[in-house]
Amino acid sequence: MNLRFVVGLLSIITTVISFHAVPVLFASHKLVKDIRSSKELTESHSAEEVTNLAKKLITQCSSNQYILVNIPGLRLEDLRVSEKDNWPFLRKYLTMSSTVLGVPWCEDPIDLNYLEKYIIKTCKAETINVIHEDDEEVNEYIDTRVRVIKVELSELSGDSLAREGQIRRYDDLIRKILRKLPSPHYSIIMTSSKVVENHFTPHHIIEGHPERFQIFNDIFNDPSREFDVERNDRFHEVPPVFSAPRHTNDRYLANKKKDEIHFFDYELWKKNEQLIMTIVVMVLGIAFLKVTSIMKYVLGNFSRTGGDKKRD
């Protein structure tokens, strides 16, 4: 009887004790090594600790696009494995990512404006704002400058059916935005700017049911992610193709060189073989006539000189 009373009392205390927090999700298509928290992810983290993790993800500038997604009212329960059908596209991109990290409980919202400025300063980036939940706000581009795509979404509804519909729309919006990007090298930081109430849960229960208390436990805690492994090493940057310079001095000299006639050019001789043979025959003929004329002149002078000597 006493044992039942104690268990019941603990259950009541657990239900009554609550705290405020927001979930934070990190993902990078390319590997960013050593992105790990010094604390257990099942523990609550301060906003400063989570911001430092985000800065580690950003500092290497390994991504061409950084997507910062704010979904006010987002809670851990929305990101559990049991809710995977609401996030088909996000989960696909998370599975493809080389680095993923999920913090179920961040005590205060992280400052996405600060992270935006940090990316701009560190990676020489520029910002694209999505404030109307429309992918058309992201214009297609082909240059390689780093972009910060800041997505501000409406607060999630308290009604479960409406909430699911919103989440599916947001998931599809993320898909449309990512498909517009010229490079597959992206990083995603998704969180909420509004804290939500969470009930305290004993540590042994959390450890026994990670699928309930971890962000997409089947992806983030997959055994293959125990070590840092680059999953996307087949992707390579394609160097930009530039048109040949027009009307430049280098091009003029190159064309001039092509137009030059070289006496010992084999192709030139082969192309004009008949003309060259005709010229050679003419030159030999003229030379023969000249030699014959000279010989006649010499022989004529020699004959006259011999005749004059006989008369003397």
VOLUMRO-52569 format. One record per residue (C-alpha): x, y, z. Coordinates in steps of 0.5 Angstrom, whole numbers. Example, Ala and Ser with C-alpha at 12.3 -4.5 7.8 and 13.67 -1.06 7.14 Angstrom:
<sites>
+-------+-------+-------+
|    xx |    yy |    zz |
+-------+-------+-------+
|    25 |    -9 |    16 |
|    27 |    -2 |    14 |
+-------+-------+-------+
</sites>
This chain:
<sites>
+-------+-------+-------+
|    xx |    yy |    zz |
+-------+-------+-------+
|     0 |     0 |     0 |
|     6 |     5 |     2 |
|     9 |     3 |    -5 |
|     3 |     5 |    -9 |
|     2 |    11 |    -5 |
|    10 |    13 |    -7 |
|     9 |    11 |   -14 |
|     3 |    15 |   -14 |
|     6 |    21 |   -11 |
|    12 |    21 |   -16 |
|     7 |    21 |   -22 |
|     3 |    27 |   -19 |
|    10 |    31 |   -18 |
|    12 |    29 |   -24 |
|     6 |    32 |   -28 |
|     6 |    38 |   -24 |
|    13 |    40 |   -25 |
|    14 |    43 |   -31 |
|    19 |    47 |   -35 |
|    19 |    52 |   -41 |
|    24 |    50 |   -47 |
|    24 |    50 |   -55 |
|    27 |    44 |   -59 |
|    33 |    46 |   -64 |
|    35 |    42 |   -70 |
|    41 |    42 |   -74 |
|    43 |    39 |   -81 |
|    49 |    40 |   -86 |
|    49 |    37 |   -92 |
|    57 |    37 |   -92 |
|    60 |    34 |   -86 |
|    62 |    38 |   -80 |
|    67 |    35 |   -75 |
|    66 |    35 |   -68 |
|    59 |    38 |   -67 |
|    57 |    35 |   -61 |
|    55 |    38 |   -54 |
|    59 |    37 |   -48 |
|    52 |    35 |   -44 |
|    47 |    29 |   -46 |
|    42 |    31 |   -51 |
|    37 |    29 |   -46 |
|    39 |    35 |   -41 |
|    36 |    42 |   -42 |
|    41 |    46 |   -45 |
|    42 |    54 |   -45 |
|    41 |    58 |   -51 |
|    48 |    60 |   -50 |
|    50 |    53 |   -51 |
|    46 |    52 |   -57 |
|    48 |    58 |   -60 |
|    55 |    56 |   -59 |
|    54 |    49 |   -63 |
|    50 |    53 |   -68 |
|    57 |    57 |   -69 |
|    61 |    51 |   -70 |
|    57 |    49 |   -75 |
|    57 |    56 |   -79 |
|    64 |    58 |   -78 |
|    67 |    53 |   -83 |
|    63 |    56 |   -88 |
|    62 |    49 |   -91 |
|    55 |    50 |   -94 |
|    53 |    55 |  -100 |
|    46 |    56 |   -97 |
|    44 |    57 |   -89 |
|    36 |    56 |   -88 |
|    34 |    59 |   -82 |
|    27 |    56 |   -80 |
|    23 |    59 |   -75 |
|    16 |    56 |   -73 |
|    13 |    59 |   -67 |
|    10 |    54 |   -62 |
|    14 |    48 |   -65 |
|    15 |    43 |   -59 |
|    19 |    36 |   -59 |
|    12 |    32 |   -60 |
|    12 |    35 |   -67 |
|    19 |    32 |   -68 |
|    18 |    25 |   -66 |
|    18 |    19 |   -70 |
|    11 |    18 |   -69 |
|    10 |    24 |   -73 |
|    14 |    22 |   -79 |
|     9 |    22 |   -84 |
|     8 |    30 |   -83 |
|    15 |    31 |   -85 |
|    17 |    27 |   -91 |
|    21 |    32 |   -94 |
|    25 |    34 |   -88 |
|    26 |    27 |   -86 |
|    29 |    26 |   -93 |
|    34 |    32 |   -93 |
|    36 |    30 |   -86 |
|    37 |    23 |   -88 |
|    42 |    25 |   -94 |
|    45 |    30 |   -89 |
|    52 |    28 |   -87 |
|    52 |    32 |   -80 |
|    45 |    32 |   -76 |
|    44 |    34 |   -69 |
|    38 |    35 |   -65 |
|    37 |    39 |   -58 |
|    30 |    37 |   -55 |
|    30 |    42 |   -50 |
|    33 |    49 |   -50 |
|    31 |    53 |   -44 |
|    30 |    60 |   -48 |
|    29 |    61 |   -56 |
|    36 |    62 |   -60 |
|    37 |    69 |   -63 |
|    36 |    67 |   -71 |
|    38 |    75 |   -72 |
|    44 |    74 |   -69 |
|    46 |    68 |   -73 |
|    44 |    71 |   -79 |
|    49 |    77 |   -78 |
|    54 |    72 |   -76 |
|    54 |    68 |   -82 |
|    54 |    74 |   -86 |
|    60 |    77 |   -83 |
|    64 |    70 |   -83 |
|    62 |    67 |   -90 |
|    61 |    74 |   -94 |
|    53 |    72 |   -95 |
|    47 |    76 |   -96 |
|    40 |    75 |   -94 |
|    34 |    72 |   -97 |
|    27 |    73 |   -93 |
|    21 |    69 |   -93 |
|    16 |    72 |   -89 |
|     9 |    70 |   -93 |
|    10 |    63 |   -93 |
|    11 |    63 |  -101 |
|    17 |    59 |  -104 |
|    17 |    65 |  -110 |
|    20 |    70 |  -105 |
|    26 |    66 |  -106 |
|    29 |    68 |  -113 |
|    33 |    63 |  -117 |
|    40 |    65 |  -118 |
|    46 |    61 |  -121 |
|    52 |    65 |  -117 |
|    56 |    62 |  -112 |
|    55 |    67 |  -106 |
|    53 |    64 |  -100 |
|    46 |    66 |   -98 |
|    42 |    66 |   -91 |
|    35 |    64 |   -93 |
|    31 |    66 |   -87 |
|    24 |    63 |   -86 |
|    19 |    66 |   -82 |
|    13 |    62 |   -81 |
|     6 |    63 |   -77 |
|     5 |    60 |   -70 |
|     2 |    53 |   -70 |
|    -5 |    52 |   -68 |
|    -7 |    49 |   -62 |
|   -12 |    44 |   -66 |
|    -9 |    38 |   -67 |
|   -12 |    37 |   -74 |
|   -10 |    44 |   -76 |
|    -3 |    43 |   -73 |
|    -2 |    37 |   -78 |
|    -4 |    41 |   -84 |
|     1 |    47 |   -82 |
|     7 |    42 |   -81 |
|     5 |    39 |   -88 |
|     5 |    45 |   -91 |
|    11 |    48 |   -88 |
|    15 |    41 |   -90 |
|    13 |    42 |   -97 |
|    15 |    49 |   -97 |
|    22 |    47 |   -95 |
|    22 |    42 |  -100 |
|    21 |    48 |  -105 |
|    26 |    52 |  -103 |
|    31 |    47 |  -103 |
|    30 |    45 |  -110 |
|    31 |    52 |  -112 |
|    38 |    52 |  -110 |
|    44 |    52 |  -115 |
|    48 |    48 |  -110 |
|    46 |    41 |  -106 |
|    51 |    44 |  -100 |
|    46 |    47 |   -95 |
|    45 |    47 |   -87 |
|    39 |    48 |   -84 |
|    37 |    51 |   -77 |
|    30 |    50 |   -75 |
|    27 |    52 |   -68 |
|    21 |    56 |   -65 |
|    22 |    63 |   -62 |
|    16 |    62 |   -57 |
|    18 |    57 |   -51 |
|    13 |    52 |   -50 |
|    11 |    48 |   -43 |
|    14 |    41 |   -42 |
|    13 |    36 |   -36 |
|    19 |    34 |   -33 |
|    21 |    27 |   -34 |
|    25 |    22 |   -30 |
|    32 |    20 |   -33 |
|    31 |    13 |   -33 |
|    24 |    14 |   -37 |
|    28 |    18 |   -42 |
|    33 |    13 |   -43 |
|    28 |     7 |   -44 |
|    24 |    11 |   -49 |
|    29 |    15 |   -54 |
|    23 |    15 |   -59 |
|    19 |    19 |   -55 |
|    24 |    24 |   -52 |
|    29 |    25 |   -58 |
|    28 |    29 |   -64 |
|    27 |    24 |   -70 |
|    31 |    19 |   -66 |
|    31 |    14 |   -72 |
|    35 |    19 |   -76 |
|    39 |    23 |   -71 |
|    41 |    17 |   -67 |
|    42 |    12 |   -72 |
|    48 |     7 |   -71 |
|    52 |     9 |   -77 |
|    52 |    16 |   -75 |
|    56 |    14 |   -69 |
|    63 |    17 |   -73 |
|    64 |    23 |   -77 |
|    63 |    20 |   -84 |
|    62 |    25 |   -90 |
|    56 |    22 |   -94 |
|    56 |    26 |  -100 |
|    63 |    26 |  -103 |
|    61 |    25 |  -110 |
|    58 |    32 |  -110 |
|    63 |    37 |  -113 |
|    63 |    44 |  -115 |
|    62 |    45 |  -122 |
|    67 |    51 |  -124 |
|    64 |    57 |  -128 |
|    64 |    57 |  -135 |
|    66 |    64 |  -138 |
|    66 |    66 |  -145 |
|    72 |    68 |  -149 |
|    74 |    75 |  -149 |
|    72 |    79 |  -155 |
|    76 |    84 |  -158 |
|    82 |    84 |  -154 |
|    89 |    85 |  -155 |
|    91 |    77 |  -154 |
|    85 |    75 |  -158 |
|    88 |    80 |  -164 |
|    95 |    77 |  -163 |
|    92 |    70 |  -163 |
|    88 |    71 |  -170 |
|    94 |    75 |  -173 |
|    98 |    69 |  -172 |
|    93 |    64 |  -175 |
|    93 |    68 |  -181 |
|   101 |    68 |  -182 |
|   104 |    64 |  -188 |
|   110 |    60 |  -186 |
|   114 |    57 |  -192 |
|   115 |    51 |  -189 |
|   108 |    49 |  -187 |
|   107 |    42 |  -189 |
|    99 |    43 |  -190 |
|   100 |    50 |  -194 |
|   105 |    46 |  -199 |
|   100 |    40 |  -199 |
|    94 |    45 |  -200 |
|    97 |    48 |  -206 |
|   101 |    42 |  -209 |
|    99 |    44 |  -216 |
|   101 |    51 |  -216 |
|   107 |    50 |  -213 |
|   109 |    45 |  -218 |
|   107 |    49 |  -224 |
|   112 |    55 |  -221 |
|   118 |    50 |  -220 |
|   117 |    48 |  -227 |
|   117 |    55 |  -230 |
|   123 |    57 |  -226 |
|   127 |    51 |  -228 |
|   125 |    52 |  -235 |
|   127 |    60 |  -235 |
|   133 |    57 |  -231 |
|   135 |    52 |  -237 |
|   134 |    58 |  -242 |
|   138 |    63 |  -238 |
|   144 |    57 |  -238 |
|   143 |    55 |  -245 |
|   143 |    63 |  -247 |
|   150 |    64 |  -243 |
|   153 |    57 |  -246 |
|   152 |    60 |  -253 |
|   155 |    67 |  -251 |
|   161 |    64 |  -248 |
|   162 |    59 |  -254 |
|   161 |    64 |  -259 |
|   166 |    68 |  -256 |
|   171 |    63 |  -255 |
|   170 |    61 |  -263 |
|   171 |    68 |  -265 |
|   177 |    68 |  -261 |
|   180 |    62 |  -264 |
|   179 |    65 |  -271 |
|   183 |    71 |  -270 |
|   189 |    67 |  -267 |
|   189 |    63 |  -274 |
|   189 |    69 |  -278 |
|   195 |    72 |  -274 |
+-------+-------+-------+
</sites>
